[in-house]
Amino acid sequence: MSRHAWTLRVPAVPSACRAARRELSRFLDPLVPEPVVHDAVLVLHELVENGVDHARTPMRLTARVQDGAVRVTVRDGSPVPVREQPHDPAARRGRGLQIVASVSRRWGVRRHPAGKTTWAEIGPPGSAPVVPDLRPVGRA
């Protein structure tokens, strides 16, 4: 069983999304197939964008790779929980967590005294959960 880990700290500015995508891609490219890289980068982008738009605090991003699956997390300083918005085809925004839910195998939020950590697992079907003891919020 192989394990690889990555961490990046970013401020709550729009350019954080671009930096997160670039650095996560660099980390994942040699470790997992391209479709998993693409999905993990998309999910991380949506979670970071939520942090920039709503938490407005610096964020600590992590990724772990285990047996072809990727677990990404975004820890921010806001105690306000994230919520998947109801589907509204007319809405100009508010689809980030819908994207996360549709692309990831499972995702969730863990609150802590200094804020919250939003996480998602992406990986090939049949791969074991990266961290099996988390309580999922959504399932694809």
N, CA, C and O atoms as a DFTB+ gen file, in Angstrom:
560 C
 N C O
     1  1       0.856      -1.173       0.000
     2  2       0.000       0.000       0.000
     3  2       0.901       1.234       0.000
     4  3       1.724       1.413       0.898
     5  1       0.733       2.087      -1.025
     6  2       1.563       3.294      -1.094
     7  2       0.771       4.506      -0.634
     8  3      -0.435       4.603      -0.861
     9  1       1.465       5.424       0.012
    10  2       0.855       6.650       0.524
    11  2       1.746       7.819       0.165
    12  3       2.964       7.767       0.341
    13  1       1.134       8.868      -0.336
    14  2       1.856      10.094      -0.645
    15  2       1.014      11.254      -0.140
    16  3      -0.214      11.203      -0.208
    17  1       1.671      12.315       0.373
    18  2       0.942      13.451       0.942
    19  2       1.472      14.763       0.386
    20  3       2.639      14.871       0.009
    21  1       0.593      15.756       0.341
    22  2       0.884      17.089      -0.196
    23  2       0.160      18.106       0.673
    24  3      -0.947      17.841       1.143
    25  1       0.773      19.268       0.891
    26  2       0.165      20.362       1.649
    27  2       0.501      21.681       0.987
    28  3       1.606      21.857       0.473
    29  1      -0.434      22.603       0.995
    30  2      -0.223      23.955       0.471
    31  2      -1.061      24.913       1.311
    32  3      -2.221      24.633       1.616
    33  1      -0.475      26.027       1.677
    34  2      -1.227      27.087       2.373
    35  2      -1.482      28.205       1.370
    36  3      -0.588      28.604       0.623
    37  1      -2.720      28.705       1.364
    38  2      -3.087      29.768       0.432
    39  2      -3.914      30.828       1.153
    40  3      -4.650      30.520       2.090
    41  1      -3.788      32.073       0.714
    42  2      -4.649      33.124       1.261
    43  2      -6.021      33.067       0.593
    44  3      -6.194      32.388      -0.419
    45  1      -6.972      33.762       1.147
    46  2      -8.331      33.791       0.596
    47  2      -8.423      34.849      -0.502
    48  3      -9.100      35.866      -0.348
    49  1      -7.736      34.595      -1.602
    50  2      -7.757      35.487      -2.770
    51  2      -8.062      34.641      -3.995
    52  3      -7.742      33.453      -4.017
    53  1      -8.684      35.240      -5.032
    54  2      -9.054      34.449      -6.210
    55  2      -7.893      33.685      -6.849
    56  3      -8.101      32.592      -7.376
    57  1      -6.699      34.225      -6.816
    58  2      -5.566      33.523      -7.439
    59  2      -5.201      32.235      -6.697
    60  3      -4.437      31.424      -7.219
    61  1      -5.734      32.035      -5.493
    62  2      -5.482      30.797      -4.749
    63  2      -6.013      29.587      -5.508
    64  3      -5.425      28.508      -5.437
    65  1      -7.105      29.751      -6.227
    66  2      -7.674      28.637      -6.996
    67  2      -6.693      28.174      -8.067
    68  3      -6.470      26.974      -8.226
    69  1      -6.119      29.097      -8.787
    70  2      -5.159      28.770      -9.845
    71  2      -3.922      28.098      -9.257
    72  3      -3.450      27.091      -9.784
    73  1      -3.398      28.653      -8.167
    74  2      -2.216      28.068      -7.520
    75  2      -2.512      26.650      -7.031
    76  3      -1.685      25.752      -7.191
    77  1      -3.677      26.450      -6.441
    78  2      -4.049      25.130      -5.937
    79  2      -4.140      24.121      -7.075
    80  3      -3.640      23.002      -6.953
    81  1      -4.772      24.505      -8.178
    82  2      -4.886      23.599      -9.331
    83  2      -3.508      23.213      -9.861
    84  3      -3.222      22.038     -10.092
    85  1      -2.671      24.211     -10.046
    86  2      -1.328      23.974     -10.609
    87  2      -0.503      23.053      -9.709
    88  3       0.080      22.079     -10.185
    89  1      -0.454      23.358      -8.415
    90  2       0.386      22.583      -7.507
    91  2      -0.158      21.176      -7.269
    92  3       0.618      20.227      -7.159
    93  1      -1.483      21.028      -7.188
    94  2      -2.040      19.693      -7.020
    95  2      -1.776      18.848      -8.264
    96  3      -1.454      17.666      -8.151
    97  1      -1.908      19.438      -9.434
    98  2      -1.619      18.703     -10.670
    99  2      -0.181      18.205     -10.682
   100  3       0.076      17.050     -11.022
   101  1       0.754      19.072     -10.311
   102  2       2.164      18.668     -10.254
   103  2       2.369      17.488      -9.319
   104  3       3.105      16.555      -9.639
   105  1       1.719      17.529      -8.168
   106  2       1.853      16.464      -7.194
   107  2       1.250      15.153      -7.707
   108  3       1.866      14.096      -7.577
   109  1       0.046      15.220      -8.289
   110  2      -0.679      14.008      -8.656
   111  2      -0.244      13.383      -9.973
   112  3      -0.353      12.168     -10.135
   113  1       0.245      14.176     -10.915
   114  2       0.561      13.656     -12.255
   115  2       1.355      12.351     -12.247
   116  3       0.988      11.426     -12.971
   117  1       2.422      12.236     -11.464
   118  2       3.161      10.971     -11.515
   119  2       2.550       9.839     -10.674
   120  3       3.055       8.717     -10.688
   121  1       1.480      10.127      -9.953
   122  2       0.975       9.151      -8.983
   123  2      -0.315       8.445      -9.371
   124  3      -0.519       7.287      -9.006
   125  1      -1.195       9.130     -10.109
   126  2      -2.507       8.556     -10.421
   127  2      -2.842       8.819     -11.888
   128  3      -2.253       9.709     -12.502
   129  1      -3.779       8.061     -12.458
   130  2      -4.165       8.269     -13.863
   131  2      -4.742       9.666     -14.101
   132  3      -5.290      10.292     -13.193
   133  1      -4.610      10.132     -15.324
   134  2      -5.041      11.486     -15.705
   135  2      -6.499      11.782     -15.353
   136  3      -6.778      12.886     -14.885
   137  1      -7.450      10.855     -15.552
   138  2      -8.830      11.187     -15.166
   139  2      -8.980      11.464     -13.666
   140  3      -9.787      12.307     -13.273
   141  1      -8.216      10.769     -12.835
   142  2      -8.275      11.007     -11.388
   143  2      -7.651      12.360     -11.068
   144  3      -8.167      13.096     -10.226
   145  1      -6.544      12.696     -11.732
   146  2      -5.924      14.023     -11.555
   147  2      -6.935      15.102     -11.906
   148  3      -7.137      16.040     -11.135
   149  1      -7.565      14.975     -13.057
   150  2      -8.528      15.980     -13.522
   151  2      -9.660      16.166     -12.505
   152  3     -10.003      17.294     -12.151
   153  1     -10.234      15.061     -12.041
   154  2     -11.342      15.151     -11.089
   155  2     -10.899      15.743      -9.756
   156  3     -11.608      16.564      -9.175
   157  1      -9.729      15.333      -9.269
   158  2      -9.236      15.863      -7.987
   159  2      -8.961      17.355      -8.075
   160  3      -9.261      18.097      -7.140
   161  1      -8.394      17.801      -9.191
   162  2      -8.108      19.226      -9.382
   163  2      -9.416      20.017      -9.451
   164  3      -9.512      21.099      -8.871
   165  1     -10.414      19.495     -10.146
   166  2     -11.716      20.155     -10.231
   167  2     -12.349      20.279      -8.843
   168  3     -12.836      21.347      -8.474
   169  1     -12.340      19.199      -8.086
   170  2     -12.934      19.211      -6.745
   171  2     -12.201      20.194      -5.842
   172  3     -12.833      20.987      -5.145
   173  1     -10.863      20.146      -5.852
   174  2     -10.108      21.077      -5.006
   175  2     -10.401      22.519      -5.395
   176  3     -10.557      23.375      -4.525
   177  1     -10.476      22.795      -6.687
   178  2     -10.793      24.158      -7.140
   179  2     -12.119      24.623      -6.535
   180  3     -12.205      25.735      -6.013
   181  1     -13.139      23.787      -6.601
   182  2     -14.455      24.178      -6.075
   183  2     -14.398      24.419      -4.569
   184  3     -15.011      25.365      -4.074
   185  1     -13.675      23.581      -3.840
   186  2     -13.584      23.759      -2.389
   187  2     -12.797      25.016      -2.022
   188  3     -13.161      25.721      -1.081
   189  1     -11.731      25.297      -2.752
   190  2     -10.945      26.514      -2.492
   191  2     -11.776      27.748      -2.856
   192  3     -11.771      28.739      -2.126
   193  1     -12.479      27.685      -3.969
   194  2     -13.313      28.818      -4.362
   195  2     -14.377      29.111      -3.302
   196  3     -14.673      30.274      -3.029
   197  1     -14.950      28.067      -2.706
   198  2     -15.894      28.274      -1.603
   199  2     -15.208      28.962      -0.431
   200  3     -15.782      29.856       0.190
   201  1     -13.981      28.550      -0.129
   202  2     -13.238      29.179       0.960
   203  2     -12.955      30.645       0.685
   204  3     -13.065      31.483       1.580
   205  1     -12.589      30.955      -0.553
   206  2     -12.322      32.348      -0.939
   207  2     -13.601      33.168      -0.830
   208  3     -13.590      34.268      -0.277
   209  1     -14.706      32.637      -1.356
   210  2     -15.966      33.387      -1.407
   211  2     -16.672      33.505      -0.056
   212  3     -17.283      34.532       0.238
   213  1     -16.589      32.462       0.760
   214  2     -17.419      32.420       1.971
   215  2     -16.628      32.478       3.275
   216  3     -16.971      33.253       4.168
   217  1     -15.573      31.671       3.397
   218  2     -14.808      31.657       4.654
   219  2     -13.957      32.914       4.780
   220  3     -13.864      33.510       5.853
   221  1     -13.343      33.306       3.679
   222  2     -12.500      34.510       3.643
   223  2     -11.388      34.482       4.687
   224  3     -11.052      35.506       5.281
   225  1     -10.822      33.295       4.901
   226  2      -9.687      33.133       5.809
   227  2      -8.596      32.367       5.059
   228  3      -8.891      31.699       4.068
   229  1      -7.354      32.449       5.509
   230  2      -6.319      31.607       4.892
   231  2      -6.738      30.138       4.986
   232  3      -7.469      29.745       5.896
   233  1      -6.265      29.343       4.036
   234  2      -6.649      27.934       3.974
   235  2      -5.415      27.037       3.923
   236  3      -4.373      27.402       3.377
   237  1      -5.568      25.866       4.503
   238  2      -4.533      24.829       4.407
   239  2      -5.128      23.706       3.568
   240  3      -6.145      23.117       3.936
   241  1      -4.494      23.416       2.447
   242  2      -4.959      22.395       1.519
   243  2      -4.089      21.166       1.681
   244  3      -2.872      21.279       1.833
   245  1      -4.694      20.007       1.651
   246  2      -3.918      18.774       1.693
   247  2      -4.474      17.792       0.678
   248  3      -5.633      17.870       0.270
   249  1      -3.620      16.873       0.288
   250  2      -4.043      15.750      -0.552
   251  2      -3.253      14.533      -0.112
   252  3      -2.070      14.625       0.218
   253  1      -3.922      13.396      -0.112
   254  2      -3.275      12.115       0.175
   255  2      -3.649      11.156      -0.936
   256  3      -4.795      11.109      -1.383
   257  1      -2.673      10.403      -1.366
   258  2      -2.909       9.381      -2.384
   259  2      -2.658       8.027      -1.738
   260  3      -1.633       7.802      -1.095
   261  1      -3.609       7.144      -1.922
   262  2      -3.456       5.782      -1.416
   263  2      -4.157       4.837      -2.375
   264  3      -5.357       4.962      -2.621
   265  1      -3.409       3.903      -2.908
   266  2      -3.950       2.871      -3.792
   267  2      -4.783       3.453      -4.939
   268  3      -5.840       2.916      -5.268
   269  1      -4.317       4.532      -5.540
   270  2      -4.985       5.115      -6.697
   271  2      -6.116       6.061      -6.387
   272  3      -6.691       6.648      -7.303
   273  1      -6.457       6.230      -5.115
   274  2      -7.515       7.167      -4.720
   275  2      -6.874       8.408      -4.106
   276  3      -5.780       8.342      -3.547
   277  1      -7.565       9.532      -4.215
   278  2      -7.061      10.815      -3.702
   279  2      -8.077      11.372      -2.723
   280  3      -9.279      11.370      -2.989
   281  1      -7.587      11.846      -1.598
   282  2      -8.429      12.569      -0.629
   283  2      -7.895      13.982      -0.530
   284  3      -6.738      14.183      -0.162
   285  1      -8.727      14.971      -0.856
   286  2      -8.336      16.372      -0.742
   287  2      -9.092      16.995       0.419
   288  3     -10.240      16.642       0.688
   289  1      -8.430      17.938       1.115
   290  2      -9.085      18.662       2.199
   291  2      -8.768      20.141       2.077
   292  3      -7.712      20.535       1.581
   293  1      -9.709      20.948       2.541
   294  2      -9.512      22.396       2.643
   295  2      -9.933      22.787       4.056
   296  3     -11.099      22.675       4.434
   297  1      -8.958      23.244       4.813
   298  2      -9.227      23.689       6.187
   299  2      -9.228      25.207       6.194
   300  3      -8.276      25.836       5.733
   301  1     -10.303      25.799       6.718
   302  2     -10.384      27.259       6.793
   303  2     -10.759      27.675       8.208
   304  3     -11.011      26.827       9.064
   305  1     -10.796      28.967       8.450
   306  2     -11.047      29.493       9.784
   307  2     -12.479      29.908      10.033
   308  3     -12.751      30.597      11.016
   309  1     -13.401      29.512       9.178
   310  2     -14.801      29.886       9.360
   311  2     -15.592      28.736       9.965
   312  3     -15.501      27.609       9.479
   313  1     -16.369      28.996      11.018
   314  2     -17.185      27.941      11.604
   315  2     -18.485      27.690      10.829
   316  3     -19.204      26.738      11.131
   317  1     -18.792      28.523       9.845
   318  2     -20.046      28.398       9.097
   319  2     -19.992      27.140       8.233
   320  3     -19.102      27.010       7.393
   321  1     -20.923      26.223       8.424
   322  2     -20.892      24.974       7.654
   323  2     -21.219      25.209       6.183
   324  3     -21.935      26.148       5.834
   325  1     -20.689      24.351       5.340
   326  2     -21.002      24.425       3.921
   327  2     -22.290      23.657       3.677
   328  3     -22.605      22.709       4.397
   329  1     -23.031      24.071       2.660
   330  2     -24.288      23.408       2.317
   331  2     -24.394      23.315       0.813
   332  3     -24.143      24.285       0.098
   333  1     -24.766      22.148       0.342
   334  2     -25.032      21.985      -1.083
   335  2     -26.348      22.700      -1.382
   336  3     -27.354      22.461      -0.714
   337  1     -26.340      23.567      -2.373
   338  2     -27.528      24.331      -2.733
   339  2     -28.467      23.481      -3.591
   340  3     -28.007      22.610      -4.330
   341  1     -29.767      23.726      -3.502
   342  2     -30.698      23.008      -4.374
   343  2     -30.413      23.359      -5.834
   344  3     -29.972      24.465      -6.148
   345  1     -30.672      22.409      -6.707
   346  2     -30.435      22.639      -8.132
   347  2     -31.361      23.741      -8.638
   348  3     -32.577      23.665      -8.468
   349  1     -30.784      24.752      -9.255
   350  2     -31.537      25.853      -9.841
   351  2     -30.889      26.190     -11.173
   352  3     -29.852      26.853     -11.201
   353  1     -31.480      25.745     -12.282
   354  2     -30.874      25.979     -13.594
   355  2     -30.706      27.466     -13.928
   356  3     -29.879      27.823     -14.768
   357  1     -31.479      28.323     -13.282
   358  2     -31.385      29.752     -13.561
   359  2     -30.301      30.450     -12.740
   360  3     -29.945      31.590     -13.037
   361  1     -29.776      29.790     -11.722
   362  2     -28.777      30.419     -10.854
   363  2     -27.466      30.613     -11.611
   364  3     -27.048      29.749     -12.382
   365  1     -26.832      31.746     -11.384
   366  2     -25.539      32.018     -12.006
   367  2     -24.399      31.392     -11.220
   368  3     -23.317      31.181     -11.768
   369  1     -24.621      31.091      -9.942
   370  2     -23.589      30.516      -9.067
   371  2     -24.246      29.487      -8.167
   372  3     -25.445      29.230      -8.276
   373  1     -23.456      28.896      -7.274
   374  2     -24.019      27.991      -6.282
   375  2     -23.992      26.533      -6.665
   376  3     -24.700      25.726      -6.064
   377  1     -23.182      26.170      -7.664
   378  2     -23.121      24.772      -8.088
   379  2     -21.859      24.057      -7.628
   380  3     -21.663      22.890      -7.967
   381  1     -21.001      24.723      -6.867
   382  2     -19.715      24.152      -6.485
   383  2     -19.828      22.830      -5.758
   384  3     -19.156      21.865      -6.121
   385  1     -20.668      22.770      -4.736
   386  2     -20.800      21.516      -3.990
   387  2     -21.593      20.473      -4.761
   388  3     -21.449      19.278      -4.503
   389  1     -22.428      20.900      -5.702
   390  2     -23.076      19.940      -6.592
   391  2     -22.022      19.251      -7.455
   392  3     -22.085      18.043      -7.684
   393  1     -21.054      20.033      -7.930
   394  2     -19.946      19.472      -8.710
   395  2     -19.135      18.520      -7.841
   396  3     -18.813      17.410      -8.263
   397  1     -18.807      18.952      -6.632
   398  2     -18.043      18.101      -5.710
   399  2     -18.792      16.785      -5.487
   400  3     -18.189      15.713      -5.550
   401  1     -20.082      16.856      -5.231
   402  2     -20.877      15.651      -4.970
   403  2     -20.937      14.734      -6.177
   404  3     -20.939      13.512      -6.024
   405  1     -20.986      15.302      -7.373
   406  2     -21.115      14.458      -8.562
   407  2     -19.786      13.843      -8.994
   408  3     -19.778      12.787      -9.627
   409  1     -18.665      14.481      -8.666
   410  2     -17.358      13.997      -9.103
   411  2     -16.712      13.091      -8.062
   412  3     -15.997      12.157      -8.427
   413  1     -16.943      13.341      -6.780
   414  2     -16.270      12.551      -5.739
   415  2     -17.060      11.299      -5.391
   416  3     -18.266      11.200      -5.617
   417  1     -16.323      10.350      -4.830
   418  2     -16.979       9.132      -4.320
   419  2     -17.766       9.458      -3.073
   420  3     -18.853       8.922      -2.855
   421  1     -17.217      10.339      -2.252
   422  2     -17.899      10.812      -1.046
   423  2     -17.212      12.093      -0.615
   424  3     -16.064      12.350      -0.977
   425  1     -17.933      12.902       0.171
   426  2     -17.375      14.160       0.677
   427  2     -18.047      14.484       1.996
   428  3     -19.077      13.908       2.347
   429  1     -17.447      15.413       2.719
   430  2     -18.032      15.783       3.996
   431  2     -17.356      17.002       4.593
   432  3     -16.444      17.586       4.009
   433  1     -17.831      17.368       5.780
   434  2     -17.313      18.532       6.498
   435  2     -17.093      18.120       7.942
   436  3     -17.941      17.470       8.554
   437  1     -15.952      18.503       8.475
   438  2     -15.642      18.246       9.877
   439  2     -15.413      19.597      10.534
   440  3     -14.518      20.341      10.131
   441  1     -16.212      19.918      11.540
   442  2     -16.045      21.185      12.261
   443  2     -15.039      20.991      13.378
   444  3     -14.924      19.905      13.946
   445  1     -14.311      22.054      13.687
   446  2     -13.353      22.052      14.788
   447  2     -13.334      23.445      15.384
   448  3     -13.878      24.367      14.777
   449  1     -12.731      23.636      16.546
   450  2     -12.789      24.932      17.234
   451  2     -12.280      26.109      16.392
   452  3     -12.747      27.234      16.565
   453  1     -11.343      25.865      15.498
   454  2     -10.772      26.957      14.702
   455  2     -11.426      27.096      13.334
   456  3     -10.911      27.832      12.492
   457  1     -12.535      26.419      13.082
   458  2     -13.196      26.527      11.778
   459  2     -13.742      25.193      11.320
   460  3     -14.442      24.507      12.066
   461  1     -13.415      24.824      10.073
   462  2     -13.915      23.563       9.523
   463  2     -12.936      23.031       8.480
   464  3     -12.087      23.755       7.960
   465  1     -13.087      21.752       8.198
   466  2     -12.334      21.109       7.128
   467  2     -13.340      20.438       6.219
   468  3     -14.124      19.598       6.663
   469  1     -13.321      20.803       4.953
   470  2     -14.163      20.176       3.947
   471  2     -13.281      19.203       3.180
   472  3     -12.171      19.562       2.785
   473  1     -13.749      17.981       2.962
   474  2     -12.931      16.953       2.337
   475  2     -13.730      16.235       1.256
   476  3     -14.961      16.240       1.257
   477  1     -13.002      15.625       0.345
   478  2     -13.632      14.812      -0.698
   479  2     -12.657      13.726      -1.117
   480  3     -11.441      13.917      -1.098
   481  1     -13.215      12.576      -1.496
   482  2     -12.412      11.473      -2.008
   483  2     -12.746      11.217      -3.456
   484  3     -13.912      11.126      -3.842
   485  1     -11.704      11.104      -4.246
   486  2     -11.817      10.898      -5.676
   487  2     -10.988       9.677      -6.011
   488  3      -9.875       9.524      -5.507
   489  1     -11.503       8.830      -6.833
   490  2     -10.684       7.683      -7.190
   491  2     -11.400       6.711      -8.089
   492  3     -12.597       6.837      -8.349
   493  1     -10.645       5.736      -8.560
   494  2     -11.252       4.736      -9.429
   495  2     -12.263       3.900      -8.667
   496  3     -12.100       3.683      -7.466
   497  1     -13.308       3.425      -9.339
   498  2     -14.293       2.573      -8.665
   499  2     -13.602       1.346      -8.072
   500  3     -12.705       0.762      -8.680
   501  1     -14.040       0.977      -6.884
   502  2     -13.507      -0.214      -6.252
   503  2     -12.280       0.014      -5.387
   504  3     -11.874      -0.889      -4.656
   505  1     -11.673       1.208      -5.450
   506  2     -10.520       1.449      -4.587
   507  2     -11.014       1.703      -3.171
   508  3     -12.119       2.202      -2.959
   509  1     -10.179       1.350      -2.216
   510  2     -10.547       1.497      -0.814
   511  2     -10.586       2.967      -0.421
   512  3      -9.841       3.763      -0.992
   513  1     -11.434       3.358       0.538
   514  2     -11.415       4.739       1.019
   515  2     -10.037       5.097       1.565
   516  3      -9.365       4.268       2.179
   517  1      -9.625       6.342       1.332
   518  2      -8.326       6.797       1.802
   519  2      -8.324       6.869       3.318
   520  3      -7.359       6.460       3.964
   521  1      -9.399       7.386       3.884
   522  2      -9.549       7.458       5.335
   523  2     -10.938       6.897       5.646
   524  3     -11.926       7.621       5.528
   525  1     -11.037       5.633       6.037
   526  2     -12.346       4.993       6.148
   527  2     -13.195       5.422       7.327
   528  3     -14.363       5.037       7.383
   529  1     -12.679       6.199       8.277
   530  2     -13.452       6.503       9.477
   531  2     -14.188       7.840       9.421
   532  3     -14.698       8.285      10.450
   533  1     -14.264       8.488       8.279
   534  2     -14.962       9.771       8.182
   535  2     -16.434       9.549       7.908
   536  3     -16.819       8.565       7.277
   537  1     -17.257      10.473       8.390
   538  2     -18.695      10.401       8.137
   539  2     -18.999      11.211       6.886
   540  3     -18.874      12.435       6.908
   541  1     -19.399      10.557       5.790
   542  2     -19.660      11.290       4.561
   543  2     -20.933      12.114       4.634
   544  3     -21.892      11.757       5.319
   545  1     -20.919      13.226       3.913
   546  2     -22.128      14.045       3.753
   547  2     -22.811      13.646       2.461
   548  3     -24.027      13.456       2.428
   549  1     -22.032      13.519       1.396
   550  2     -22.604      13.217       0.095
   551  2     -21.927      12.020      -0.532
   552  3     -20.806      11.660      -0.172
   553  1     -22.602      11.424      -1.448
   554  2     -22.085      10.274      -2.161
   555  2     -22.462      10.389      -3.616
   556  3     -23.604      10.713      -3.940
   557  1     -21.507      10.127      -4.503
   558  2     -21.796      10.180      -5.947
   559  2     -22.377       8.876      -6.401
   560  3     -22.688       8.716      -7.581
